[in-house]
Amino acid sequence: MQSYRNILVALDGSASDDALIAQVSALAAPLGAKVHLLHVAHSHTLDQERTLREQAAEFLERHRAVMEQQGIVVDVLVISGEPDREILREIEERQYDMLALAAHGHSLLGRILFGSVSRSLRNKITIPLLLVKGG
């Protein structure tokens, strides 16, 4: 079995993040893995970007605190752009052992209208992908 030492966790600020953090914490803590919490701010204006980054800082810090209480070393990253492209770029530039995402379970219409970051990434990445169904 592969040893996971650096886990990238892409969060979007939704309620599904809590389930994702719980699953990744259960995996990372006993392995002594470092967790990298990532949010990609997808905005169309500078004001929107500023607001999204402020919101991301809040929820990322909350998740970091929860994980650090469990003895997990956590790094926080906020970048801007299209989520699937920026997550792929992050994976290509650094040495991650796994990517973890929340699966939102969009309806067929939602998948057609909004696409799916996990669907876009699953055939492009070379590391394991953990999809966690949110509550």
Summary of the structure (lengths in Angstrom):
residues: 135
radius of gyration: 14.4
end to end distance: 28.4
largest distance: 45.7
contacts: 405
relative contact order: 0.23
helix: 47%
strand: 23%
